């Protein structure tokens, strides 16, 4: 393969590198504009009258062009960041404002109702404001009967206070604020039940309204014919990208078996759907322009029909754009330009919104398609069955396996699991998805033409779905089906892709040096993992997490974790706050010592509410338990727990300590009084400063 034939691929890599740089670091926008203007000027001067034999001028052109593309990526994401934070004036936060807006996505109903709302108008006092592109996350009480009936596309009026979405402070935990920020959402609100009303249903623009209606109709058809709740949840997710019915248990089964990506409609789904029609139309062997135009129009219409069926969510629209550009390139420029086509598609999307690069759906879509394009021919050539039906089946299987190769490092990065039998999933379960996709779409199409036929088709689809669920659960039930609690950081993921890319180079060039390069990267990855493992075996750290309802403390002693939990913090919140951090630090065992009166092991010793860890003494102080430190036994940290209001009411004397930690569970008025009582003491308020991390020195240090 001649990589020089793919200039847009190199441009995309430079542009993406610039976006990543601009997200990590803040750059003055004026300086960027000035630098870009200067580089354009240098490029034009170097290009003007350039002789192709003049290497100096040619080098200047190349360097200025490389820097120009790189800085353009930085400038795009810098502009996006500045625009996002200027969405609403600071003075309007935390006061009652009257809003009108459209619910952009299907509401998520869990412990409360969460809606993504695009604001169209706002008013307060005698002023009015029409924000451009402002989206917020709104929460309603699950007992709010009116909010429970809201649907995607509803235009509502409400009065509320907006507030910024706080950045997550728990180390290594999933940061919901970053997740929303990359979707251009930085504000949130809670809307009381009496402060909102429905103005109009399905207020989307024509295309979105058409898509929402079509998706709602398709969901109703599936609900009509598929009775089992689990099979219905899978059908709606796989066919239409609607995942609200997927239970946590079912989702866990798919992540453990390596098939979780099939539950979200992406570029892979769109490509699978359209591949069947490409296969049919490619039987028409003709180079006539009219025939090529017919193929492009027909396939593009089918792509966007499927996009509409899935509700035209942003992720699926992106996939539709990507596949459309792919189709245009395929029938106008030939298959040798596939990488250029995908690169142009990525560049155009990232120019429109550079934050797309940091969204998992964008990454999965492009990586899956690139993986299919590159690896599928190699996998397909492993076996050449003579039977045409077997040929087509093997073609589908090779597509499913190829899609996994570039996707699995990202899958581990996000889900911290490695599905050991992902090849088995690719060979058995994923082809079932293909059949379900085609059978389900056929059933939906037939319902609009000859609905009576679905009396026979629906049971077949139901059987396929049941087999699919059983297959996934069987793969999960196999011994060591999933290696859990795998933590890889950014550097490890880059090294993993380095190994894959060197193998890709070897496959196209047959040069042994790329095999050696891949082995060297594997060695670096192994050495790095070994060094981290040695550090983890000797670590002594304390983490006090940012949780609601109480306090959660982890003491890391090597690969052992001793945890103390006070108050009313449920186990789901504990897992959300601490699980990733424990994985990252190589914790193998977690021991809850909250209710143990006396405990001693390794560097930790606990007596009642007093904990000594590597000579660092922490007191969990409440009104019913008191301790007077001595000069020989000073306190380093005091954490008020229990009914802290009694400490204030009874005016209990607080002991001196190196630091006080105040959790989120303490009411504001109590916290204010405690701070008055602790004047002169060092205070760490978790509500203000976030989670607390301390690195200890061992007794021998």
C-alpha positions as CSV (number, residue, x, y, z in Angstrom):
1,X,0.0,0.0,0.0
2,X,1.3,3.4,-1.0
3,X,0.5,5.7,2.0
4,X,1.6,8.7,-0.1
5,X,-1.6,8.2,-2.1
6,X,-3.7,9.1,1.0
7,X,-3.0,12.8,1.6
8,X,-6.2,13.5,3.4
9,X,-5.3,10.8,5.9
10,X,-2.1,12.7,6.8
11,X,-4.1,15.9,7.0
12,X,-6.7,14.3,9.3
13,X,-3.9,13.0,11.6
14,X,-2.3,16.5,11.9
15,X,-5.7,18.2,12.4
16,X,-6.7,15.7,15.1
17,X,-3.3,16.1,16.8
18,X,-4.0,19.9,16.9
19,X,-7.5,19.4,18.4
20,X,-6.0,17.2,21.2
21,X,-3.3,19.7,21.9
22,X,-5.9,22.6,22.0
23,X,-8.1,20.6,24.4
24,X,-5.2,19.8,26.8
25,X,-3.7,23.4,26.8
26,X,-5.3,26.8,26.6
27,X,-4.0,29.1,23.9
28,X,-4.7,32.9,23.4
29,X,-7.1,33.0,20.4
30,X,-5.5,36.2,19.0
31,X,-2.1,34.6,19.0
32,X,-3.5,31.6,17.1
33,X,-5.2,33.8,14.5
34,X,-1.9,35.8,14.1
35,X,0.1,32.6,13.7
36,X,-2.3,31.1,11.2
37,X,-2.2,34.3,9.1
38,X,1.6,34.4,9.2
39,X,1.8,30.8,8.1
40,X,-0.6,31.4,5.2
41,X,1.6,34.4,4.2
42,X,4.8,32.3,4.4
43,X,3.2,29.5,2.4
44,X,2.0,31.9,-0.4
45,X,5.4,33.6,-0.6
46,X,7.2,30.2,-0.8
47,X,4.7,29.0,-3.4
48,X,4.8,32.1,-5.6
49,X,7.2,31.4,-8.4
50,X,8.6,28.2,-6.7
51,X,10.8,26.1,-8.9
52,X,10.2,22.4,-8.2
53,X,13.9,21.9,-8.1
54,X,14.3,24.5,-5.3
55,X,14.4,22.3,-2.3
56,X,14.6,25.1,0.2
57,X,11.4,26.7,-1.0
58,X,9.7,23.3,-1.1
59,X,10.7,22.5,2.4
60,X,9.4,25.9,3.7
61,X,6.1,25.2,2.0
62,X,5.8,21.7,3.6
63,X,6.7,22.9,7.0
64,X,4.4,25.9,6.9
65,X,1.5,23.7,5.6
66,X,2.1,21.1,8.4
67,X,2.1,23.9,11.1
68,X,-1.0,25.5,9.5
69,X,-3.0,22.3,9.6
70,X,-1.9,21.7,13.2
71,X,-2.7,25.2,14.4
72,X,-6.1,25.1,12.6
73,X,-7.0,22.1,14.8
74,X,-5.9,24.0,17.9
75,X,-7.8,27.1,16.8
76,X,-11.0,25.1,16.1
77,X,-11.2,23.6,19.6
78,X,-10.1,26.9,21.3
79,X,-12.9,28.7,19.5
80,X,-15.3,25.9,20.6
81,X,-14.2,26.3,24.2
82,X,-14.6,30.0,24.2
83,X,-18.0,29.9,22.5
84,X,-19.3,27.3,24.9
85,X,-18.5,29.3,28.0
86,X,-20.1,32.4,26.6
87,X,-23.5,30.7,26.1
88,X,-25.1,32.5,29.1
89,X,-24.0,35.7,30.9
90,X,-22.7,35.0,34.4
91,X,-25.2,37.4,36.0
92,X,-28.1,35.2,34.9
93,X,-27.0,32.2,36.9
94,X,-28.7,31.2,40.1
95,X,-31.8,33.4,39.6
96,X,-35.3,32.5,38.4
97,X,-35.6,32.7,34.6
98,X,-38.5,31.8,32.3
99,X,-37.3,29.4,29.6
100,X,-38.9,27.8,26.5
101,X,-37.2,24.9,24.8
102,X,-37.4,21.6,23.0
103,X,-36.6,18.2,24.6
104,X,-33.9,17.0,22.2
105,X,-33.6,13.3,23.2
106,X,-35.9,10.7,24.7
107,X,-36.1,11.4,28.5
108,X,-34.0,9.0,30.7
109,X,-36.1,7.7,33.6
110,X,-34.2,6.2,36.5
111,X,-34.2,7.6,40.1
112,X,-35.3,10.8,38.5
113,X,-36.3,12.0,35.0
114,X,-33.4,13.5,33.0
115,X,-34.0,15.6,29.8
116,X,-31.7,17.3,27.4
117,X,-33.4,20.6,26.5
118,X,-32.4,23.0,23.7
119,X,-33.3,26.5,24.8
120,X,-34.9,28.8,22.2
121,X,-36.1,31.7,24.4
122,X,-35.5,33.2,27.9
123,X,-37.0,36.1,29.8
124,X,-36.6,37.7,33.2
125,X,-38.0,40.9,34.7
126,X,-38.4,43.1,31.6
127,X,-35.7,41.6,29.5
128,X,-35.8,38.9,26.8
129,X,-33.0,36.8,25.4
130,X,-32.7,34.4,22.5
131,X,-29.6,32.2,23.2
132,X,-28.0,30.5,20.2
133,X,-27.3,26.8,20.6
134,X,-27.7,26.7,24.4
135,X,-28.5,23.2,25.8
136,X,-29.1,22.3,29.4
137,X,-29.7,19.2,31.4
138,X,-33.0,19.3,33.3
139,X,-34.0,17.0,36.1
140,X,-37.6,16.3,37.2
141,X,-38.9,14.4,40.1
142,X,-40.0,10.8,39.1
143,X,-43.3,11.5,40.9
144,X,-44.0,14.4,38.6
145,X,-46.8,13.0,36.4
146,X,-46.6,15.7,33.7
147,X,-42.8,15.3,33.3
148,X,-43.2,11.5,33.1
149,X,-45.3,12.0,30.0
150,X,-42.8,14.2,28.2
151,X,-41.4,12.9,24.9
152,X,-38.6,13.7,22.5
153,X,-39.6,16.9,20.5
154,X,-41.9,18.4,23.1
155,X,-41.8,22.2,23.3
156,X,-42.1,23.2,27.0
157,X,-42.1,26.3,29.1
158,X,-40.5,26.3,32.6
159,X,-39.2,28.6,35.3
160,X,-36.0,27.6,37.1
161,X,-32.5,28.6,38.2
162,X,-29.5,27.5,36.1
163,X,-26.3,26.4,37.6
164,X,-23.0,25.2,36.2
165,X,-22.4,21.4,36.1
166,X,-19.7,20.8,38.7
167,X,-16.6,18.9,37.5
168,X,-16.2,15.5,39.1
169,X,-13.5,15.4,41.7
170,X,-13.3,11.7,42.6
171,X,-10.0,10.4,41.1
172,X,-10.4,8.3,38.0
173,X,-14.2,8.2,38.3
174,X,-16.5,8.8,35.4
175,X,-16.9,12.5,35.0
176,X,-20.4,13.3,33.9
177,X,-19.6,17.0,33.5
178,X,-16.9,16.2,30.9
179,X,-19.3,13.8,29.1
180,X,-21.9,16.6,28.8
181,X,-19.3,19.2,28.0
182,X,-18.2,17.3,24.9
183,X,-21.9,17.5,23.9
184,X,-21.9,21.3,24.4
185,X,-23.8,21.2,27.7
186,X,-22.3,22.9,30.7
187,X,-25.5,24.0,32.6
188,X,-28.1,22.1,34.6
189,X,-31.2,22.6,36.7
190,X,-33.9,21.0,38.8
191,X,-37.4,21.9,37.7
192,X,-40.1,21.8,40.4
193,X,-43.3,20.1,39.4
194,X,-45.4,23.3,39.4
195,X,-42.9,25.3,37.3
196,X,-43.3,23.7,33.8
197,X,-46.0,23.1,31.2
198,X,-46.2,21.6,27.7
199,X,-46.7,24.1,24.9
200,X,-46.6,21.9,21.8
201,X,-45.8,18.3,21.0
202,X,-43.3,17.3,18.3
203,X,-42.0,20.8,17.7
204,X,-38.9,19.7,15.8
205,X,-37.9,21.0,12.4
206,X,-39.4,19.0,9.4
207,X,-36.6,16.5,9.2
208,X,-36.3,15.9,12.9
209,X,-40.1,15.7,13.3
210,X,-40.3,13.2,10.4
211,X,-37.5,11.2,12.0
212,X,-39.1,11.3,15.5
213,X,-42.5,10.2,14.1
214,X,-40.9,7.4,12.1
215,X,-38.9,6.1,15.1
216,X,-41.9,6.3,17.4
217,X,-44.0,4.3,14.8
218,X,-41.2,1.7,14.5
219,X,-40.9,1.4,18.3
220,X,-44.7,0.9,18.5
221,X,-44.5,-1.9,15.8
222,X,-41.8,-3.7,17.8
223,X,-43.8,-3.3,21.0
224,X,-46.8,-4.7,19.3
225,X,-45.2,-7.9,18.0
226,X,-42.4,-8.7,20.6
227,X,-43.9,-9.7,23.9
228,X,-40.8,-10.5,26.0
229,X,-39.3,-7.5,27.7
230,X,-35.7,-8.6,27.2
231,X,-36.1,-9.4,23.6
232,X,-38.0,-6.1,23.0
233,X,-35.2,-4.2,24.7
234,X,-32.6,-5.8,22.5
235,X,-34.6,-5.3,19.3
236,X,-35.2,-1.6,20.1
237,X,-31.5,-1.1,20.9
238,X,-30.0,-3.0,17.9
239,X,-32.5,-1.8,15.3
240,X,-33.3,1.7,16.4
241,X,-30.7,2.7,19.0
242,X,-33.3,3.1,21.7
243,X,-31.7,1.8,24.9
244,X,-34.0,3.0,27.7
245,X,-35.3,-0.5,28.2
246,X,-31.9,-2.1,28.6
247,X,-31.5,-3.3,32.2
248,X,-28.2,-3.0,34.0
249,X,-27.9,-6.8,34.2
250,X,-28.5,-7.2,30.4
251,X,-26.0,-4.4,29.7
252,X,-23.5,-6.3,31.9
253,X,-24.0,-9.4,29.9
254,X,-23.1,-7.6,26.6
255,X,-20.0,-5.9,28.0
256,X,-18.7,-9.2,29.4
257,X,-19.1,-11.0,26.1
258,X,-17.6,-8.2,24.0
259,X,-20.9,-7.3,22.1
260,X,-21.8,-4.1,23.9
261,X,-21.2,-2.0,20.8
262,X,-24.1,-3.5,19.0
263,X,-26.5,-1.9,21.5
264,X,-25.8,1.6,20.2
265,X,-26.6,2.4,16.6
266,X,-23.4,3.8,15.0
267,X,-21.5,3.9,11.8
268,X,-21.0,0.1,12.0
269,X,-24.8,-0.5,12.0
270,X,-25.3,1.9,9.1
271,X,-22.5,0.2,7.2
272,X,-23.9,-3.3,7.9
273,X,-27.4,-2.2,6.8
274,X,-26.2,-0.6,3.6
275,X,-23.6,-3.4,2.8
276,X,-26.4,-5.7,1.7
277,X,-27.8,-3.2,-0.8
278,X,-24.2,-2.4,-2.0
279,X,-23.8,-6.2,-2.5
280,X,-27.0,-6.3,-4.6
281,X,-26.3,-3.1,-6.7
282,X,-22.7,-4.1,-7.3
283,X,-24.1,-7.0,-9.3
284,X,-24.9,-4.4,-11.9
285,X,-21.6,-4.3,-13.8
286,X,-21.5,-0.9,-15.6
287,X,-19.2,2.1,-15.7
288,X,-22.0,4.3,-17.1
289,X,-22.3,7.6,-15.3
290,X,-26.1,7.2,-15.1
291,X,-25.7,3.8,-13.4
292,X,-23.2,5.1,-10.9
293,X,-25.5,8.1,-10.2
294,X,-28.4,5.7,-9.7
295,X,-26.4,3.7,-7.2
296,X,-25.3,6.7,-5.2
297,X,-28.9,8.2,-5.0
298,X,-30.5,4.8,-4.1
299,X,-28.0,3.9,-1.5
300,X,-28.0,7.5,0.0
301,X,-31.8,7.5,0.3
302,X,-31.6,4.1,2.0
303,X,-28.9,5.4,4.4
304,X,-31.0,8.4,5.4
305,X,-34.2,6.4,5.6
306,X,-32.4,4.3,8.3
307,X,-31.1,7.4,10.0
308,X,-34.7,8.6,10.2
309,X,-35.9,5.3,11.6
310,X,-33.4,5.6,14.4
311,X,-34.7,9.1,15.3
312,X,-31.8,11.0,13.7
313,X,-29.9,11.4,16.9
314,X,-26.6,13.3,16.5
315,X,-24.5,10.2,16.7
316,X,-26.5,8.4,13.9
317,X,-26.6,11.6,11.8
318,X,-22.8,11.7,12.0
319,X,-22.7,8.0,10.9
320,X,-25.1,8.8,8.0
321,X,-22.9,11.7,6.8
322,X,-19.8,9.5,7.1
323,X,-21.4,6.6,5.1
324,X,-22.8,9.0,2.5
325,X,-19.4,10.5,1.9
326,X,-18.0,6.9,1.7
327,X,-20.6,6.0,-0.9
328,X,-20.0,9.1,-3.0
329,X,-16.3,8.4,-3.0
330,X,-16.7,4.7,-3.7
331,X,-18.7,5.2,-6.9
332,X,-16.8,8.3,-8.1
333,X,-13.2,7.7,-7.0
334,X,-12.8,4.0,-6.6
335,X,-12.1,1.8,-3.6
336,X,-8.5,2.9,-3.4
337,X,-9.6,6.2,-2.0
338,X,-11.5,4.8,0.9
339,X,-9.1,6.1,3.5
340,X,-9.2,9.6,1.9
341,X,-13.0,9.4,2.0
342,X,-13.1,8.6,5.7
343,X,-10.5,11.2,6.4
344,X,-12.4,13.9,4.6
345,X,-15.5,12.8,6.5
346,X,-13.7,13.1,9.8
347,X,-12.2,16.5,8.9
348,X,-15.6,18.0,7.9
349,X,-17.3,16.7,11.1
350,X,-14.5,18.0,13.3
351,X,-14.5,21.4,11.6
352,X,-18.2,21.6,12.5
353,X,-17.6,20.4,16.1
354,X,-14.1,19.5,17.3
355,X,-15.6,18.1,20.5
356,X,-16.9,15.1,18.5
357,X,-13.3,13.7,18.7
358,X,-13.8,13.1,22.4
359,X,-17.1,11.3,22.1
360,X,-17.0,7.5,22.3
361,X,-19.6,7.1,19.6
362,X,-17.5,9.0,17.1
363,X,-14.4,7.0,18.0
364,X,-16.2,3.7,17.8
365,X,-17.8,4.6,14.4
366,X,-14.5,5.6,12.7
367,X,-12.4,2.9,14.2
368,X,-14.9,0.2,13.3
369,X,-15.1,1.3,9.7
370,X,-11.3,1.7,9.3
371,X,-10.9,-1.7,10.9
372,X,-13.4,-3.2,8.5
373,X,-11.8,-1.6,5.4
374,X,-8.3,-2.7,6.3
375,X,-8.6,-6.1,8.0
376,X,-11.7,-7.6,6.4
377,X,-10.0,-8.5,3.1
378,X,-7.2,-10.3,5.0
379,X,-9.6,-12.2,7.2
380,X,-11.8,-13.1,4.2
381,X,-8.9,-14.6,2.4
382,X,-8.3,-17.1,5.2
383,X,-11.1,-19.2,3.8
384,X,-12.6,-19.4,0.4
385,X,-15.8,-21.6,0.4
386,X,-17.1,-22.7,-3.0
387,X,-20.8,-22.4,-1.9
388,X,-22.1,-18.9,-2.6
389,X,-24.3,-18.9,0.5
390,X,-21.3,-19.9,2.6
391,X,-19.3,-17.2,0.8
392,X,-21.8,-14.5,1.7
393,X,-22.0,-15.8,5.3
394,X,-18.2,-15.9,5.7
395,X,-18.1,-12.3,4.3
396,X,-20.4,-11.2,7.0
397,X,-18.4,-13.0,9.7
398,X,-15.1,-11.5,8.5
399,X,-16.7,-8.0,8.7
400,X,-17.8,-8.7,12.3
401,X,-14.3,-9.9,13.3
402,X,-12.5,-7.2,11.5
403,X,-14.6,-4.5,13.2
404,X,-13.3,-5.7,16.6
405,X,-9.6,-5.3,16.0
406,X,-9.2,-1.5,16.2
407,X,-12.2,-1.1,18.6
408,X,-11.1,-3.4,21.4
409,X,-8.4,-1.1,23.0
410,X,-11.0,1.7,23.2
411,X,-13.5,-0.8,24.7
412,X,-11.0,-1.7,27.4
413,X,-10.2,1.9,28.0
414,X,-13.9,2.8,28.6
415,X,-15.3,-0.4,30.1
416,X,-12.2,-1.7,31.9
417,X,-12.9,-5.3,30.7
418,X,-11.4,-7.6,28.2
419,X,-13.9,-10.1,26.7
420,X,-11.7,-13.2,26.3
421,X,-14.1,-14.8,23.8
422,X,-14.6,-11.7,21.6
423,X,-13.5,-13.8,18.6
424,X,-16.3,-16.3,19.5
425,X,-18.7,-13.4,19.8
426,X,-17.6,-12.2,16.4
427,X,-18.0,-15.7,14.9
428,X,-21.3,-16.6,16.5
429,X,-23.2,-13.7,18.1
430,X,-22.4,-10.8,15.8
431,X,-23.6,-12.6,12.6
432,X,-26.9,-13.1,14.6
433,X,-27.0,-9.3,14.9
434,X,-26.7,-9.0,11.1
435,X,-29.6,-11.4,10.6
436,X,-31.6,-9.6,13.3
437,X,-30.9,-6.3,11.6
438,X,-32.1,-7.5,8.3
439,X,-35.1,-9.5,9.6
440,X,-36.2,-6.6,11.9
441,X,-35.9,-4.0,9.2
442,X,-37.8,-6.3,6.8
443,X,-40.5,-6.7,9.4
444,X,-40.8,-2.9,9.9
445,X,-40.9,-2.3,6.1
446,X,-43.6,-5.0,5.6
447,X,-45.8,-3.5,8.4
448,X,-46.2,-0.4,6.2
449,X,-47.0,-2.5,3.1
450,X,-48.5,-5.9,4.0
451,X,-48.9,-6.0,7.8
452,X,-50.5,-9.5,7.7
453,X,-47.2,-11.1,6.8
454,X,-45.7,-10.0,10.1
455,X,-47.9,-12.6,11.8
456,X,-45.2,-15.1,10.5
457,X,-42.2,-12.8,10.5
458,X,-42.6,-11.6,14.1
459,X,-42.3,-15.0,15.7
460,X,-39.1,-15.6,13.6
461,X,-37.6,-12.4,14.8
462,X,-38.6,-13.2,18.4
463,X,-36.8,-16.6,18.1
464,X,-33.7,-14.9,16.7
465,X,-33.7,-12.4,19.6
466,X,-34.1,-15.2,22.1
467,X,-31.3,-17.2,20.6
468,X,-29.2,-14.0,20.5
469,X,-29.7,-13.3,24.2
470,X,-29.1,-17.0,25.1
471,X,-25.9,-16.9,23.0
472,X,-24.6,-13.8,24.8
473,X,-25.4,-15.3,28.2
474,X,-23.7,-18.6,27.2
475,X,-20.5,-16.8,26.1
476,X,-20.6,-14.8,29.4
477,X,-21.0,-18.0,31.4
478,X,-17.9,-19.6,29.9
479,X,-14.9,-19.8,32.3
480,X,-12.9,-16.6,32.4
481,X,-15.2,-15.0,29.9
482,X,-14.2,-11.5,30.9
483,X,-11.1,-10.2,32.5
484,X,-12.4,-7.6,34.8
485,X,-11.0,-4.5,36.5
486,X,-8.4,-3.8,33.7
487,X,-7.2,-0.3,34.0
488,X,-5.3,1.2,31.0
489,X,-4.4,4.9,30.9
490,X,-3.9,7.1,27.8
491,X,-0.3,6.1,27.3
492,X,-1.0,2.3,27.5
493,X,-3.8,2.7,25.0
494,X,-1.5,4.6,22.6
495,X,1.1,1.8,23.0
496,X,-1.6,-0.8,22.2
497,X,-2.5,1.1,19.0
498,X,1.2,1.4,18.2
499,X,1.3,-2.5,18.2
500,X,-1.7,-2.7,15.9
501,X,-0.5,0.0,13.5
502,X,3.0,-1.7,13.2
503,X,1.2,-4.9,12.3
504,X,-0.9,-3.0,9.7
505,X,2.3,-1.7,8.2
506,X,3.8,-5.2,8.1
507,X,0.7,-6.5,6.4
508,X,1.0,-4.0,3.6
509,X,4.8,-3.9,3.2
510,X,5.9,-7.3,4.4
511,X,8.9,-5.6,6.0
512,X,10.2,-7.5,9.0
513,X,11.3,-4.3,10.7
514,X,7.7,-3.5,11.6
515,X,7.4,-6.9,13.3
516,X,10.5,-5.9,15.4
517,X,9.0,-2.5,16.0
518,X,5.7,-4.1,17.2
519,X,7.7,-6.4,19.5
520,X,9.6,-3.5,20.9
521,X,6.4,-1.6,21.7
522,X,5.0,-4.8,23.4
523,X,8.2,-4.9,25.5
524,X,7.9,-1.2,26.5
525,X,4.2,-1.8,27.4
526,X,5.3,-4.8,29.5
527,X,8.1,-3.0,31.3
528,X,5.9,0.0,32.0
529,X,3.2,-2.3,33.5
530,X,5.8,-4.0,35.6
531,X,7.1,-0.8,37.0
532,X,3.6,0.4,37.8
533,X,2.9,-2.9,39.5
534,X,6.0,-2.6,41.7
535,X,4.9,0.9,42.7
536,X,1.4,-0.3,43.5
537,X,2.8,-3.0,45.8
538,X,4.5,-0.4,48.0
539,X,1.8,2.3,47.8
540,X,0.3,3.9,51.0
541,X,-2.4,6.3,50.2
542,X,-5.6,7.7,51.7
543,X,-8.6,8.8,49.6
544,X,-11.6,10.5,51.0
545,X,-14.2,10.6,48.2
546,X,-16.8,13.2,47.2
547,X,-20.1,11.4,48.0
548,X,-23.5,12.4,49.2
549,X,-25.1,11.2,52.4
550,X,-22.0,10.4,54.4
551,X,-18.2,9.9,54.1
552,X,-16.2,7.2,52.3
553,X,-12.5,6.7,53.0
554,X,-10.1,4.2,51.3
555,X,-6.8,3.3,52.8
556,X,-4.5,1.8,50.2
557,X,-1.8,-0.4,51.7
558,X,0.0,-2.1,48.7
559,X,-2.7,-4.0,46.8
560,X,-5.0,-4.1,49.8
561,X,-7.8,-1.5,50.4
562,X,-9.4,-0.9,53.8
563,X,-12.5,1.2,53.6
564,X,-14.6,3.1,56.2
565,X,-18.1,4.1,55.3
566,X,-20.3,6.3,57.5
567,X,-23.7,7.8,57.0
568,X,-26.2,6.8,54.3
569,X,-24.1,6.1,51.1
570,X,-25.5,3.3,49.0
571,X,-23.3,0.7,47.4
572,X,-24.0,2.0,43.9
573,X,-22.6,5.4,44.9
574,X,-19.6,3.7,46.5
575,X,-18.9,1.8,43.3
576,X,-19.3,5.0,41.1
577,X,-17.0,7.0,43.3
578,X,-14.3,4.5,44.2
579,X,-14.2,1.5,41.8
580,X,-12.2,3.1,39.0
581,X,-9.7,4.5,41.4
582,X,-9.2,1.1,43.0
583,X,-8.7,-0.5,39.6
584,X,-6.2,2.2,38.7
585,X,-4.1,1.4,41.8
586,X,-4.2,-2.3,41.4
587,X,-6.3,-3.1,44.4
588,X,-7.0,-6.8,44.7
589,X,-9.0,-7.0,47.9
590,X,-11.3,-4.5,49.6
591,X,-12.0,-5.0,53.3
592,X,-14.8,-2.9,55.0
593,X,-13.7,-2.1,58.5
594,X,-16.5,0.4,59.3
595,X,-18.2,-1.7,61.9
596,X,-15.1,-3.4,63.4
597,X,-14.2,-2.1,66.8
598,X,-10.6,-3.2,66.7
599,X,-8.6,-4.1,63.6
600,X,-4.9,-4.3,62.8
601,X,-3.2,-5.5,59.7
602,X,-0.1,-4.2,58.0
603,X,0.2,-0.4,58.2
604,X,-3.3,0.1,59.5
605,X,-4.7,-0.1,63.0
606,X,-8.3,0.9,64.0
607,X,-9.6,1.3,67.5
608,X,-13.2,2.4,67.7
609,X,-13.3,5.7,65.7
610,X,-9.6,6.2,65.6
611,X,-7.5,5.0,62.7
612,X,-3.7,5.0,62.5
613,X,-2.3,4.4,59.0
614,X,1.4,4.7,58.3
615,X,1.7,7.0,61.4
616,X,-1.1,9.2,60.1
617,X,-3.9,9.4,62.7
618,X,-7.5,10.0,61.7
619,X,-10.4,10.5,64.1
620,X,-14.0,10.0,62.9
621,X,-15.6,12.4,65.4
622,X,-19.2,12.5,66.5
623,X,-21.2,13.8,69.5
624,X,-21.4,10.4,71.1
625,X,-17.7,9.5,70.9
626,X,-14.9,11.8,72.1
627,X,-11.2,11.6,72.4
628,X,-8.6,13.9,73.8
629,X,-5.3,13.8,71.9
630,X,-2.1,14.0,73.7
631,X,1.3,15.4,72.7
632,X,2.5,11.8,72.2
633,X,-0.6,11.0,70.2
634,X,-1.6,14.0,68.1
635,X,-4.3,13.9,65.5
636,X,-3.6,14.6,61.8
637,X,-7.1,14.6,60.5
638,X,-10.6,14.8,62.1
639,X,-13.7,13.9,60.1
640,X,-17.0,14.9,61.8
641,X,-19.6,12.1,61.2
642,X,-23.0,11.1,62.5
643,X,-25.4,13.8,63.7
644,X,-23.1,16.8,63.4
645,X,-25.9,19.1,64.4
646,X,-25.6,17.8,68.0
647,X,-21.9,18.9,68.0
648,X,-23.1,22.4,67.4
649,X,-26.2,22.3,69.7
650,X,-24.3,20.8,72.6
651,X,-21.3,23.0,71.9
652,X,-19.0,20.1,72.2
653,X,-15.3,21.0,72.2
654,X,-13.6,19.9,69.0
655,X,-10.1,18.5,69.3
656,X,-7.1,20.2,67.7
657,X,-5.8,18.5,64.6
658,X,-3.6,19.1,61.5
659,X,-6.8,19.3,59.3
660,X,-10.5,18.9,59.5
661,X,-12.5,17.4,56.7
662,X,-16.2,18.4,56.2
663,X,-18.3,16.2,54.0
664,X,-21.3,16.9,51.8
665,X,-23.7,15.3,54.3
666,X,-23.3,18.1,56.7
667,X,-26.2,20.7,56.4
668,X,-25.1,24.2,55.4
669,X,-26.1,25.8,58.7
670,X,-24.2,23.2,60.7
671,X,-21.2,23.5,58.4
672,X,-21.2,27.3,58.9
673,X,-21.2,26.9,62.7
674,X,-18.5,24.2,62.6
675,X,-16.3,26.6,60.6
676,X,-16.8,29.3,63.2
677,X,-15.9,26.8,66.0
678,X,-12.8,25.7,64.0
679,X,-11.3,29.2,63.4
680,X,-7.6,28.8,63.1
681,X,-7.8,25.2,62.1
682,X,-7.0,24.0,58.5
683,X,-10.3,22.9,56.9
684,X,-11.0,20.8,53.8
685,X,-14.6,21.3,52.7
686,X,-15.4,18.5,50.1
687,X,-18.3,20.6,48.7
688,X,-15.8,23.3,47.8
689,X,-12.5,21.5,47.2
690,X,-13.6,18.1,46.2
691,X,-12.2,14.7,47.1
692,X,-9.1,14.5,49.2
693,X,-6.0,12.4,48.4
694,X,-3.0,12.0,50.6
695,X,0.2,10.0,49.9
696,X,1.7,8.5,53.1
697,X,5.2,7.6,54.0
698,X,5.7,4.1,55.4
699,X,7.3,3.5,58.8
700,X,10.5,2.6,57.1
701,X,10.7,5.8,55.1
